[in-house]
Amino acid sequence: MAEGKPQFCNYDHALIWKGLEACVDKGLTKAIGLSNYNSKQIQAVWDTARIKPANLQVECHAYLQQKKLFEFCKEKGMTFTAYAPLGSPGKPMRYSGKPLTPILENPHLLKIAKNHSKTAAQVSLRWFTQRGIIVIPKSINPGRIRQNLDIFDFQLTSEEMAEIATLDCNGRFFVFDGYEKEPWYPYNEEY
């Protein structure tokens, strides 16, 4: 830390990956993956990896759908995990356009939820799972945790899936302010 601010490292990520591969070799873990990497960063690791990344974990929700990054990972056979799939209540969203309604209050999601007798959160989570995306919603409320698991007794229609897809606006909750010029800052690439 310098001046109370964490520092990005300029370590050789391929060398770090070799250390993770050694953990697999020793039986300490079965799979290794990446978090908050863009397509060029993934490719840099991929090109030198003996054991390829199994998963990518990134911020992904109705307002930041990461479609190109998801397809990139899918082409490589990597699974894709969405953190903050319901947004991040209480944390401001970074979006260069108009102010956005909180995801769980979005009228499109609420309308679809009403059609299925579900919550907006359940609709959002179902939308991810129908696309083949792993979701890791955060909650400490036991009732909400149960609700978040109760998403496999209904199916969204193709029209509903398409309606949710229109909400994408590249809005982020997690931007790492002040790090935009760092060499490994992940959001300087399109995907």
Secondary structure, 3 states (H helix, E strand, C coil): CECCECCCCCCCHHHHHHHHHHHHHCCCCCCCCEECCCHHHHHHHHHHCCCCCCEEEEECECCECCHHHHHHHHHHCCEEEEECCCCCCCCCCECCCCCCCCHHHCHHHHHHHHHHCCCHHHHHHHHHHHHCCEEECCCCCHHHHHHHHCCCCCCCCHHHHHHHHCCCCCCECCCCCCCCCCCCCHHHCCC
